[in-house]
Amino acid sequence: MQRREMLKFGTAGIAAAIAPQAANAISATPQAASAPILAGFNVRQHGALGDGAAIDSPAINRAIDAAAAAGGGTVFFPAGIYLSYSIRLRSKVGLWLDHGAVLLAAPSPLDGTQSGGYDPAEPQGAWEPYQDYGHNHWHNSLLWGEDLDGVSITGPGLIWGKGLTRGWDNEPGRADTTKPGVGNKTIALKNCRNVLLRDFKILEGGWFGVLATGVDNLTIDNLTIDTNRDGIDIDCCRNVRVSNCTVNSPWDDAICPKSSFALGYARPTENLTITNCYVTGGYELGSVLDGTWKRSDPKQHPVTTGRIKLGTESNGGFRNVTISNCVFESCQGFALESEDGALVEDITFTGITMRDIRSAPLFLRLGTRMRGPRDARPGVMRRVILSNITSSGASPLPSILSGVPGHPIEDIKISDVYLQQVGGGSAQMAALNPEEREGAYPDPHMFGELPATGFFARHIRNLEMSNVEIATLSADARPALWLKDVVGADFFRLRLPQGDASAFHLHQVRDFRSSGSRKIADVSIESAEEKKL
């Protein structure tokens, strides 16, 4: 039976499909189970049934405790369905999910009682209002660990967060996220070191498929995640490698580095690489995992997310980040945000292909929402390189680079970029001067319609573009580039849409230079209060 059919028929269908494999695992002789990976820590040898009906988490936790007591080891899940509540990870213990193994999140109790449910959410301090509830708690998860060293979850099996909530109010058929016994994350790690997550799959991950907070030396490789909110959140982490992952997350972000105040202090996410990943929000839940890749109906699901975004939680900042060789499809574009006092610096975004982008292809925002301690000051965003990017079929929104008055984005280099926009902007749109919205939630749609086809740039210091082409699918009355309060703007070899619209509309721009472009003559301007070119 195909995975799609398993999903259709629910737990019973999965159980029926893998029953022969489960039976073989149960009946395995000691000799057959003598491989090192099975020695002593097979969950079935500790009482797990894997039948999809009995709650197996007590037996799984016994196997993990036995491995830890032995000084470490691998806990093995043979084929079967392991219906579970909270599983508590331990240092120097790994989990291996074999082919046919399904770790299934049990339903959260709807009455809000702890009996039979997930571990209770731990109490938090005065900083809890600085980020959403899901970021402040880890224990109320299917798999969780805190203050651990040397942890792995590997193998080709599936983790299905079917019984987890997504943290949205009034979600039909789901328990209130804040009630005792309710689980809302698949994997949650806090203050851990030397962690490996590799090769497994996540379906319906709850609020977060993976939430790593304050985790150092973290490797996430070859995961396939088909989920109903965030795929991977990397919060306040250092020395992180994310590679070869596929994430379909129509309702929220796919891969989302953050730097919240959830640890009780501001800690940056730094020394991070994300490479060779595919992110999307355009497919029906479950269809990426089963390989049918069924497109979601835009009429039923007009807004998709599914992107890579740094933010929104951004108290500690982002430093030394490289995102490379990734594909975005049927989702929003790349977002880089400092909203809560974050220092964002030394960011590289390169070798990216985007198709069917539902908002701005590129969104850089330095705002002053300042959700955090009162003594925090507005952040800084500087030294950002965006290169070797192609985007096609984007929305009417241009790419957005926007600071706020008194707090500009600094030192931005954009090169070797092709942006195909849908076009169709009117003369009325070209005349807009959008409000600042300094403290608003950062989102590409936050300013409404914008007066540019290719780039809307406001409050910038030192902006350089070279070998950038902006194309439109239909005629657009807006300028290709709209600049306001920009100091030090250098443009070289731009290819811009043909037609009557201006190439640049400048407002309060100083030290402007453009050369080598076909549509406009070389020009150098010391200062322009308002000028069209």
C-alpha positions as CSV (number, residue, x, y, z in Angstrom):
1,M,0.0,0.0,0.0
2,Q,1.3,3.4,-0.9
3,R,2.0,6.0,1.8
4,R,-0.8,8.1,0.3
5,E,-3.2,5.3,0.9
6,M,-1.9,5.0,4.5
7,L,-2.6,8.6,5.1
8,K,-6.1,8.2,3.6
9,F,-7.1,5.3,5.8
10,G,-5.3,6.6,8.9
11,T,-3.6,4.6,11.6
12,A,-5.5,1.4,10.8
13,G,-4.4,1.6,7.2
14,I,-0.7,2.1,8.2
15,A,-1.0,-0.8,10.7
16,A,-2.4,-3.1,8.0
17,A,0.2,-2.1,5.5
18,I,3.2,-2.8,7.7
19,A,1.8,-5.7,9.8
20,P,4.0,-8.3,8.1
21,Q,7.1,-6.3,8.7
22,A,6.1,-5.7,12.3
23,A,5.4,-9.4,12.8
24,N,8.8,-10.3,11.5
25,A,10.4,-7.8,13.9
26,I,8.5,-9.3,16.8
27,S,9.4,-12.8,16.0
28,A,13.1,-12.2,15.4
29,T,15.3,-14.6,17.2
30,P,18.1,-13.4,19.5
31,Q,20.6,-14.5,16.8
32,A,18.8,-12.4,14.2
33,A,18.8,-9.4,16.5
34,S,22.5,-9.7,17.4
35,A,23.7,-6.8,15.2
36,P,25.4,-4.1,17.3
37,I,22.6,-1.6,16.5
38,L,20.1,-4.0,18.1
39,A,22.1,-5.2,21.1
40,G,20.1,-4.6,24.2
41,F,18.2,-1.5,23.1
42,N,15.5,-2.8,20.7
43,V,12.3,-1.0,21.9
44,R,10.4,-4.3,21.5
45,Q,12.7,-6.0,24.0
46,H,11.7,-3.3,26.5
47,G,8.0,-3.8,26.0
48,A,7.0,-1.8,23.0
49,L,4.3,-3.5,20.9
50,G,4.4,-1.3,17.7
51,D,0.8,-2.2,16.9
52,G,-0.5,1.4,16.6
53,A,-3.0,0.9,19.5
54,A,-1.0,0.5,22.7
55,I,0.9,3.5,24.1
56,D,4.5,2.6,23.6
57,S,6.2,5.7,25.1
58,P,6.8,4.1,28.5
59,A,8.6,1.2,26.9
60,I,10.6,3.5,24.6
61,N,11.7,5.6,27.5
62,R,12.8,2.4,29.3
63,A,15.0,1.5,26.3
64,I,16.5,5.0,26.2
65,D,17.2,4.9,30.0
66,A,18.8,1.5,29.6
67,A,21.1,2.8,26.8
68,A,22.0,5.8,29.0
69,A,22.8,3.6,32.0
70,A,25.1,1.5,29.8
71,G,27.1,4.6,28.9
72,G,25.3,5.3,25.6
73,G,24.1,3.4,22.6
74,T,21.5,3.3,19.9
75,V,17.8,2.6,20.6
76,F,16.4,0.6,17.6
77,F,12.8,0.9,16.3
78,P,12.0,-2.0,13.9
79,A,9.1,-1.8,11.6
80,G,5.8,-1.1,13.3
81,I,3.6,1.8,14.5
82,Y,4.7,3.2,17.9
83,L,1.9,5.2,19.3
84,S,3.5,7.5,21.9
85,Y,3.3,10.5,24.2
86,S,6.5,12.3,25.3
87,I,9.8,10.5,24.6
88,R,12.7,11.9,26.7
89,L,16.0,11.9,25.0
90,R,19.3,11.3,26.9
91,S,22.9,12.2,26.4
92,K,25.0,9.8,24.3
93,V,21.9,8.0,23.1
94,G,20.7,7.8,19.5
95,L,17.4,6.7,18.1
96,W,17.3,4.7,14.8
97,L,14.0,4.4,12.9
98,D,14.2,1.5,10.6
99,H,12.3,1.1,7.3
100,G,8.6,0.7,8.1
101,A,9.0,2.2,11.6
102,V,6.4,4.9,12.3
103,L,6.6,6.9,15.5
104,L,3.1,8.2,15.9
105,A,2.1,11.1,18.2
106,A,-0.9,10.0,20.2
107,P,-4.0,12.3,20.5
108,S,-3.7,15.1,23.0
109,P,-6.4,14.8,25.7
110,L,-9.2,17.3,24.8
111,D,-10.2,17.7,28.4
112,G,-6.9,19.4,29.4
113,T,-5.9,16.8,31.9
114,Q,-2.4,15.5,32.3
115,S,-3.5,11.9,32.6
116,G,-2.3,9.9,29.6
117,G,-1.0,13.0,27.8
118,Y,2.3,14.7,27.0
119,D,4.8,16.0,29.5
120,P,3.7,19.3,31.0
121,A,5.1,22.5,29.6
122,E,7.8,23.8,31.9
123,P,7.3,27.1,33.8
124,Q,8.9,30.2,32.3
125,G,10.1,33.5,33.5
126,A,9.2,37.1,32.9
127,W,10.5,36.9,29.3
128,E,7.6,34.6,28.2
129,P,5.7,37.5,26.5
130,Y,8.6,38.2,24.2
131,Q,7.8,35.3,21.9
132,D,5.0,33.0,21.1
133,Y,4.0,30.2,23.5
134,G,5.5,27.5,21.3
135,H,9.0,29.0,21.6
136,N,8.9,29.1,25.4
137,H,8.3,25.4,26.1
138,W,10.0,22.2,25.0
139,H,8.8,19.4,27.3
140,N,5.3,19.3,25.8
141,S,6.6,17.6,22.7
142,L,6.7,14.1,21.2
143,L,10.5,14.0,21.5
144,W,12.4,16.4,23.7
145,G,15.7,16.9,25.4
146,E,17.4,19.5,27.5
147,D,21.0,20.0,28.6
148,L,22.1,17.0,26.6
149,D,25.5,16.2,24.9
150,G,25.6,13.7,22.0
151,V,22.1,13.0,20.7
152,S,21.0,11.6,17.3
153,I,17.7,10.7,15.6
154,T,18.5,8.9,12.4
155,G,17.2,6.2,10.0
156,P,14.7,6.1,7.1
157,G,11.5,5.8,9.2
158,L,8.6,8.3,9.7
159,I,7.6,10.5,12.6
160,W,4.0,11.4,12.3
161,G,2.8,14.2,14.6
162,K,-0.8,13.3,14.1
163,G,-1.9,14.0,17.7
164,L,-0.1,17.3,18.0
165,T,-1.7,20.7,18.0
166,R,-0.5,23.6,15.8
167,G,-0.9,26.3,18.4
168,W,-3.7,28.1,16.6
169,D,-6.8,29.2,18.6
170,N,-10.1,27.4,17.9
171,E,-8.5,24.8,15.7
172,P,-11.3,22.3,15.0
173,G,-10.8,18.9,16.7
174,R,-7.6,20.0,18.5
175,A,-6.9,20.7,22.2
176,D,-5.9,24.1,23.5
177,T,-2.1,24.2,23.2
178,T,-1.6,25.7,26.7
179,K,-3.6,23.0,28.6
180,P,-1.8,20.2,30.5
181,G,-1.1,17.0,28.6
182,V,-1.3,18.7,25.2
183,G,1.7,18.3,22.8
184,N,2.5,20.8,20.1
185,K,6.0,19.9,18.7
186,T,7.6,16.9,17.1
187,I,11.2,17.4,18.2
188,A,12.2,20.0,20.8
189,L,15.8,20.5,22.0
190,K,17.0,23.1,24.5
191,N,20.6,23.9,25.5
192,C,22.1,20.8,23.8
193,R,25.4,20.0,22.1
194,N,26.5,17.7,19.4
195,V,23.2,16.8,17.8
196,L,22.5,14.8,14.6
197,L,19.2,14.6,12.8
198,R,19.4,12.7,9.6
199,D,17.4,10.8,7.0
200,F,14.0,10.4,8.6
201,K,10.7,12.0,7.6
202,I,8.2,14.1,9.4
203,L,4.4,14.3,8.6
204,E,2.2,16.9,10.4
205,G,4.8,18.2,12.7
206,G,2.5,20.3,14.9
207,W,3.7,23.9,15.8
208,F,7.3,22.9,14.9
209,G,8.6,19.8,13.1
210,V,12.0,20.6,14.7
211,L,12.6,23.3,17.3
212,A,16.2,23.7,18.4
213,T,16.9,26.4,20.9
214,G,20.4,27.1,22.2
215,V,21.7,24.0,20.5
216,D,25.4,24.1,19.4
217,N,27.1,21.8,16.9
218,L,23.9,20.8,15.2
219,T,23.7,18.8,11.9
220,I,20.3,18.4,10.1
221,D,20.7,16.4,6.9
222,N,18.4,14.7,4.4
223,L,15.1,15.2,6.2
224,T,11.8,15.2,4.3
225,I,9.2,17.3,6.1
226,D,5.6,17.6,5.0
227,T,4.0,19.6,7.7
228,N,1.1,21.9,8.8
229,R,3.2,24.7,10.4
230,D,7.0,25.4,10.6
231,G,9.3,22.8,9.4
232,I,12.7,23.5,11.0
233,D,13.2,26.4,13.5
234,I,16.8,27.1,14.6
235,D,16.7,29.5,17.5
236,C,19.8,30.9,19.3
237,C,22.0,28.2,17.9
238,R,25.7,28.1,16.9
239,N,27.6,26.0,14.5
240,V,24.7,24.6,12.6
241,R,24.6,22.7,9.2
242,V,21.3,22.2,7.4
243,S,21.7,20.3,4.1
244,N,19.8,18.2,1.6
245,C,16.4,18.8,3.2
246,T,12.9,18.9,1.5
247,V,10.2,20.9,3.3
248,N,6.6,21.4,2.2
249,S,5.0,23.8,4.7
250,P,2.0,25.5,3.1
251,W,0.8,27.2,6.3
252,D,4.1,28.6,7.7
253,D,7.8,28.8,7.2
254,A,9.9,25.9,5.9
255,I,13.3,26.6,7.4
256,C,13.3,29.4,9.9
257,P,16.4,30.6,11.8
258,K,15.4,32.8,14.8
259,S,17.1,34.4,17.8
260,S,14.4,34.8,20.3
261,F,14.5,35.7,24.1
262,A,13.2,32.2,25.0
263,L,16.4,31.4,26.9
264,G,15.9,34.4,29.1
265,Y,18.7,36.4,27.4
266,A,19.6,37.5,23.9
267,R,21.8,34.9,22.1
268,P,22.6,35.1,18.4
269,T,22.2,32.4,15.8
270,E,25.6,32.2,14.2
271,N,27.9,30.2,12.1
272,L,25.0,28.7,10.2
273,T,24.9,27.1,6.7
274,I,21.8,26.0,4.8
275,T,22.6,24.3,1.5
276,N,21.1,22.0,-1.1
277,C,17.6,22.4,0.3
278,Y,14.2,22.6,-1.4
279,V,11.4,24.6,0.2
280,T,7.8,25.0,-0.9
281,G,4.3,25.6,0.2
282,G,2.5,24.6,-2.9
283,Y,1.6,20.9,-2.4
284,E,-1.1,19.1,-0.5
285,L,-0.1,17.9,2.9
286,G,1.3,14.4,2.6
287,S,1.7,14.4,-1.2
288,V,5.4,15.2,-1.0
289,L,6.1,12.3,1.3
290,D,4.2,9.8,-0.8
291,G,5.7,11.1,-4.0
292,T,2.5,12.1,-5.7
293,W,3.3,15.8,-5.5
294,K,-0.3,16.9,-5.7
295,R,-0.6,20.7,-6.2
296,S,-2.8,22.5,-3.7
297,D,-5.8,24.4,-5.0
298,P,-5.0,28.1,-5.0
299,K,-8.7,28.8,-4.4
300,Q,-8.8,26.7,-1.3
301,H,-5.4,27.8,-0.1
302,P,-4.6,31.3,-1.6
303,V,-1.8,32.2,0.8
304,T,1.2,29.9,1.2
305,T,4.4,30.5,3.1
306,G,7.0,27.6,2.8
307,R,10.1,29.8,2.6
308,I,13.5,30.3,4.3
309,K,13.2,33.2,6.7
310,L,15.6,34.6,9.3
311,G,13.2,36.1,11.9
312,T,10.7,37.2,13.0
313,E,11.9,36.6,16.6
314,S,15.2,38.5,16.5
315,N,16.5,39.6,19.8
316,G,19.9,38.0,19.6
317,G,20.7,38.5,15.9
318,F,22.2,36.5,13.1
319,R,25.9,36.4,12.3
320,N,28.0,34.5,9.8
321,V,25.2,32.9,7.8
322,T,25.5,31.3,4.3
323,I,22.4,30.1,2.4
324,S,23.4,28.4,-0.9
325,N,22.2,26.2,-3.7
326,C,18.6,26.1,-2.6
327,V,15.3,26.0,-4.6
328,F,12.1,27.9,-3.6
329,E,8.9,26.9,-5.4
330,S,5.3,28.1,-4.9
331,C,6.0,29.9,-1.7
332,Q,7.1,33.3,-0.4
333,G,10.6,34.6,-1.1
334,F,13.6,34.9,1.1
335,A,13.2,37.0,4.2
336,L,15.9,38.5,6.5
337,E,14.6,40.5,9.5
338,S,15.8,42.4,12.5
339,E,12.8,43.5,14.5
340,D,13.7,43.2,18.2
341,G,17.1,44.8,18.5
342,A,19.1,42.2,16.6
343,L,22.5,42.6,15.1
344,V,22.4,41.0,11.7
345,E,25.7,41.0,9.8
346,D,27.8,39.0,7.4
347,I,25.0,37.2,5.6
348,T,25.4,35.5,2.1
349,F,22.5,34.3,0.0
350,T,23.7,32.7,-3.2
351,G,23.0,30.2,-5.9
352,I,19.2,30.3,-5.5
353,T,16.4,29.4,-7.9
354,M,12.9,30.7,-7.2
355,R,9.7,29.8,-9.1
356,D,6.1,30.9,-8.6
357,I,7.0,33.3,-5.7
358,R,3.8,34.5,-3.9
359,S,5.3,37.8,-2.5
360,A,8.5,39.8,-2.7
361,P,11.4,37.5,-4.0
362,L,13.8,39.3,-1.5
363,F,12.6,40.9,1.7
364,L,15.2,42.6,4.0
365,R,13.6,44.5,6.9
366,L,15.2,46.4,9.8
367,G,12.2,47.4,11.9
368,T,11.6,48.6,15.5
369,R,8.8,46.3,16.8
370,M,11.1,45.8,19.9
371,R,9.3,42.8,21.5
372,G,11.8,42.3,24.3
373,P,13.3,43.9,27.3
374,R,12.7,47.7,27.6
375,D,16.4,48.6,27.6
376,A,17.0,47.0,24.2
377,R,17.9,49.3,21.4
378,P,17.0,49.0,17.7
379,G,19.1,46.6,15.8
380,V,21.6,46.8,12.9
381,M,21.6,45.1,9.6
382,R,24.8,45.2,7.5
383,R,27.1,43.4,5.2
384,V,24.6,41.3,3.2
385,I,25.4,39.7,-0.2
386,L,22.7,38.5,-2.5
387,S,24.0,36.9,-5.7
388,N,23.4,34.3,-8.4
389,I,19.6,34.3,-8.0
390,T,16.9,33.7,-10.5
391,S,13.2,34.3,-9.8
392,S,10.3,33.7,-12.1
393,G,6.6,34.1,-11.9
394,A,6.7,36.5,-8.9
395,S,3.8,38.5,-7.5
396,P,3.2,42.2,-8.2
397,L,5.3,43.0,-5.1
398,P,8.9,44.0,-5.9
399,S,11.9,42.9,-3.8
400,I,11.9,45.1,-0.6
401,L,14.9,46.5,1.2
402,S,13.6,48.6,4.0
403,G,14.9,50.1,7.2
404,V,13.2,52.8,9.2
405,P,14.0,56.5,9.8
406,G,17.2,56.8,11.7
407,H,18.0,53.1,11.3
408,P,19.1,52.3,7.8
409,I,20.2,48.9,6.4
410,E,23.9,49.1,5.5
411,D,26.3,47.6,3.0
412,I,24.1,45.6,0.6
413,K,25.6,44.0,-2.5
414,I,23.3,42.4,-5.1
415,S,24.8,40.8,-8.2
416,D,24.0,38.4,-11.0
417,V,20.3,38.4,-10.4
418,Y,17.4,37.8,-12.8
419,L,13.9,38.8,-11.5
420,Q,10.9,38.0,-13.7
421,Q,7.9,39.9,-12.2
422,V,4.3,39.6,-13.1
423,G,4.0,43.3,-13.8
424,G,0.7,45.1,-14.5
425,G,1.3,48.0,-12.1
426,S,-0.7,51.1,-12.7
427,A,0.2,54.8,-12.7
428,Q,-1.7,55.2,-9.4
429,M,0.6,52.5,-7.9
430,A,3.7,54.3,-9.3
431,A,2.6,57.5,-7.4
432,L,2.4,55.8,-4.0
433,N,4.6,56.8,-1.0
434,P,3.9,53.9,1.5
435,E,3.8,54.7,5.2
436,E,6.7,53.5,7.3
437,R,4.9,51.1,9.7
438,E,8.0,51.0,11.9
439,G,6.7,48.7,14.6
440,A,4.4,46.5,12.5
441,Y,4.8,42.7,12.1
442,P,7.4,42.3,9.3
443,D,5.9,40.7,6.2
444,P,6.3,41.5,2.5
445,H,2.6,42.6,2.3
446,M,3.0,45.0,5.2
447,F,3.2,48.1,3.0
448,G,0.4,47.2,0.6
449,E,0.9,48.0,-3.0
450,L,4.3,49.4,-3.8
451,P,5.5,52.0,-6.4
452,A,8.2,49.8,-8.0
453,T,8.5,46.8,-10.3
454,G,11.8,45.4,-9.3
455,F,13.2,46.9,-6.1
456,F,11.7,49.1,-3.4
457,A,14.6,50.5,-1.3
458,R,14.1,52.8,1.6
459,H,16.5,53.9,4.4
460,I,19.7,52.3,3.0
461,R,23.4,53.2,3.3
462,N,25.7,51.8,0.6
463,L,23.7,49.8,-1.9
464,E,25.4,48.2,-4.9
465,M,23.8,46.3,-7.7
466,S,25.6,44.8,-10.7
467,N,24.4,42.5,-13.5
468,V,20.8,42.6,-12.4
469,E,17.9,42.1,-14.9
470,I,14.3,42.9,-14.1
471,A,11.7,41.6,-16.6
472,T,7.9,41.8,-16.5
473,L,5.3,39.5,-18.0
474,S,3.0,42.4,-18.7
475,A,3.5,46.2,-19.0
476,D,4.0,48.0,-15.8
477,A,3.7,51.8,-15.2
478,R,5.9,51.7,-12.1
479,P,9.7,52.5,-12.2
480,A,12.0,49.5,-12.1
481,L,13.7,50.9,-8.9
482,W,12.2,53.2,-6.3
483,L,14.7,54.7,-3.8
484,K,14.1,56.9,-0.8
485,D,16.6,58.0,1.8
486,V,19.4,56.1,0.2
487,V,23.0,57.3,0.6
488,G,25.7,55.7,-1.6
489,A,23.8,53.9,-4.4
490,D,25.9,52.3,-7.2
491,F,24.3,50.5,-10.2
492,F,26.2,48.8,-13.0
493,R,24.9,46.9,-16.0
494,L,21.2,46.8,-15.3
495,R,18.7,45.4,-17.8
496,L,15.3,46.9,-17.2
497,P,11.8,46.6,-18.7
498,Q,11.3,48.4,-22.0
499,G,8.4,50.9,-22.1
500,D,7.4,54.4,-20.9
501,A,8.0,53.8,-17.2
502,S,11.1,55.4,-15.7
503,A,14.1,53.3,-14.7
504,F,14.6,55.0,-11.3
505,H,12.5,57.2,-9.1
506,L,14.7,58.9,-6.6
507,H,13.6,60.5,-3.3
508,Q,16.2,62.1,-1.0
509,V,19.0,60.2,-2.6
510,R,22.7,61.1,-2.3
511,D,25.9,59.8,-4.0
512,F,24.0,58.0,-6.7
513,R,25.7,56.5,-9.8
514,S,24.5,54.3,-12.6
515,S,26.6,53.1,-15.5
516,G,26.8,50.5,-18.2
517,S,23.0,50.1,-18.5
518,R,21.2,50.1,-21.9
519,K,18.1,52.0,-21.0
520,I,19.7,55.0,-19.4
521,A,22.8,57.0,-20.0
522,D,25.6,56.9,-17.5
523,V,24.8,59.3,-14.7
524,S,26.3,60.5,-11.4
525,I,24.2,62.5,-9.0
526,E,25.5,64.1,-5.8
527,S,22.0,64.8,-4.4
528,A,18.4,64.5,-5.6
529,E,15.4,65.5,-3.6
530,E,13.2,63.9,-6.2
531,K,14.2,62.8,-9.7
532,K,13.1,60.3,-12.3
533,L,15.6,58.7,-14.7
